[in-house]
Amino acid sequence: MTEKESIFLNLQRVADAVVALFGKNCEACVHDLTSLQNSLVYIQGDVTHRKPGAPATDLLMKMLKQNSEKGQDKHNYKTTTTDGRSLKSTTTFVRDSAGRPLAAFCINFDTTDFYNAGQALMPFINMQENDTLSPAETFANSSGETVEALFMHAVEKIGKHPATMNVDEKTLLIGHLEENSTFILKGAVEQVAQMMGVTKFTVYNYLKKVRNSTSTVGPEE
C-alpha cells in the first residue's frame, strides 16, 4: 500500500467515526487535492447531498490559493446550503511526508434544527417582556455585516430558521427587512437570497408582494 492510499484509507475511517458519533446532521468529506475537478473521493452522511466525484468547493479552492504551499486549516466557520440551511463547518489539510497538502478533511454540521429548538425555548428563558427589550446594535465593518445583522434580527422575530419557513413566513421576513431599509444597501437582495436559500428573483417577488400590500393600505379615517 502506498503512502497516499494509506492516508486516504485512514481518513475514510475517521469520517465514518465522526458521523457515527454526531448522527444525521453531520457529514464528513475527504477531498483529493491532486484532482480538484473531481476531488470528493469519499463522503459519509448526507447534509449537502453531494456524491463522490464532485469538484472542490469554491472555499476550498480559495484556501488553497491563499496558501498554496502549506494550506491553512479553517475551523468552526459558518456556511449555507443551496436550500438555505445553516451549517457549522471545518476544513483540515492533510499533508504527505514531504509536507505537501494531499487531502482535505471536511466536516459539515447542520445546525438548522438546533436553531429552531433554541428559538422555541427563548420565551421560557427570557424573563423580560419583548417590548421592553433593548435592541442590540451591530457595529459593522461592511454593508454585508449590516445586512446579516438585520437578517438575523428579522429571523428572530419570526422564530424559525428560513429553511423551515413557509411562504407566508418568508414574506413576513422580507417585510421586516423592508421595514428596516435593508434593501437600500448595495447587494442586499443577493445576500438575503443566499441566506434564505432562494434565488434573487424570488426575493424580488416577495419584496414586490410586500410593497404592493403596503401601498394598498390607506390612511385611517
N, C-alpha and C positions, 0 to 999 in steps of 0.2 A: 504493500500500500504506500502510495506517495504521500509526501507531507501535505499537499493540497487536499487529497482525498481524506486523510485523517482529520484535518481541520474541519472540513465540511460535515463529516460524519458526526463529530463531537458537537458541532453547532446544532445539528438536527436533533440530537438527543436533549440538548439544553432547551431548544424550542418546545419540544414535547413536554418537558418538565414544567416549564413556565406556564403553559396553557393548562396543563393538568391541575396546577395549583390555583390559578386565578379564574378558571372557568370560561363560560361562553362569551363574556365581554372582552376577553383577551385574545390577541393574535400575535404570533411570533414569526418573524420572517428572516430568511437567510438569503443574502444577495451575493452573487459572484461579481466582484468588481473588475474582473478581467473580461467581462462580457456584458456591458451596460445595456445593450439593445434588448437582451432578454435575461437580465441579471437575477431575477427572482427564481432561485433554484429549489427553494423549499418554503412552505408556509403551513403553519399549524393554527387552527382557529379560522373564523370567517367574519372578521369585522369589516374589512374593506372590500370583500367579495372578489379578491384577485386570485389568479391561478398561477402555478409555476410557468415560467416563460414570459411573464410580464416584465416591462422595462423598468429601469431605475426611476425613482420619483424625481421630480424637479428639485426638491430639497436635498436629496442625496447627491444629485449632480452638483448643486451649488456648494455643498460641504466639501466635496472632493476638489472642486475648483479653487476654493478659498485656501486649502492647504493640501495641495496635490501630493506632496512628498510624504506627509505623515497621516493626514486625515484627522479631523478634530471631532471627538465624540460630542454628542449633544443629548442631554438628559432632561426628562420631565418637561417637555415643551408641548404647547397646545397645537392640535391640528383639527381640521374639519373634513368630514367625508363629503362626497358629492351630494348626498341627501340631507346634509345639514347636521349630522350627529357630531358631538364634540368628543375628541379623543385626547388622552394624555399619551405622549409618545417618547421613545428613547431610541437613539441610534449609537451603536458602539462599533468602531472599526477593529477588525481582527487582522493582525499582520503575520506575514510569514517569518522565517528565521532570519531573513535579510532586512526585516523592518518595513517591508513594503505592504501597503493596505491590500489585502487579498479578499476579504469578505466584510460585509456589514451585517450585524445582528440587530434587528429592529423589533421593538415591542410596541404595539398599539393597544390601548385600553379604552374602551367605550365608556364614557362617564355619564351618558345621557340619562340612564335610569337613576343614577345616584343624584343627579341634579334635580330631577323631578321629585324624588323622595325628600330631598332637602327642602325644596320649596313647600311641599305638603306639611312638613313639620314646623316651618317657620312661625305660623300663628300660635303654636303651643310653646315655642321657645321665647318669642318676643313678648315682653310684658307691657310694652307701650302701645297706645293706640296708634294706628297707622298714620292718622292725620297729624300727630304731634311729632313724628319723626323728622329730624333734620336731614335733608338730602345731602348725600356725600358729594364732594366736589373733586373732580379729577383734574390734576394739573398736567395736562398732556403736553408732549413734546412735538406732536404732529396731529394733523387733522384726522388721520386714521385712528389714533388713540382716542380722540374725542368721539368719533363715530362708534367705536367699540364700546365706550363707556355709556353712551346714550342708548345703544342697542341693549346692553345688559340691564340697564335700569328699566327699559320697556319690557324686557322678558320677565324681570322680577315682578312687575305689576300684574302680568298675566299668570305667572306661577307655573309655567310649563316650558320645557325645552322646545325651541322652534320645530325640531324634527318630529315632535309628537303633537303639534298644534293642528287643529282642523282649519278649514278655510276662514271661518268667522274669526277665529282667534288670530290667525295670521293677518287678517285685515285690521283687527284691533291693534296688533303690534305695529303695523305700518302707520296707523292713526296716531299712536303715541309718539312715534318718531317724527311724524309731520308736525305734531303739536310743539315739539321741541326744536323745530327748524333744522332737523338733521340733514335734510336733502339739499340745503343751500351749500353744503360743503362739497368741494370737488371730489368726485369719485365715490360719494356716499352710496349711490344706488348700487354700483358694482360690489362694494364692500358688504352692504347689507344682504345682497343676493347670495354672496358666498357664505356668509354666516348663517343664512336661512337654508341653504342648500337648494336654491332655486335659480332660475335664470334672471337676468336683469329685466327682461321683458315682463316676467311675472310680477316683479316688484313694481314696475311701471303700471301694470294693470291694477294691482292693489292700491297704488297711490292715486290713480285716476278715480277709482271707486270711492276712496276716502274723500278726495277733493270734491267730487260730484255730490256726495252726501252732505258735505259741509255747506256747499253753495246753495243747496235746495232748502236749507233750514232758514226760514225767515225770522225777522225780529219779533219778539213777543209784544203783544198789544196790551 
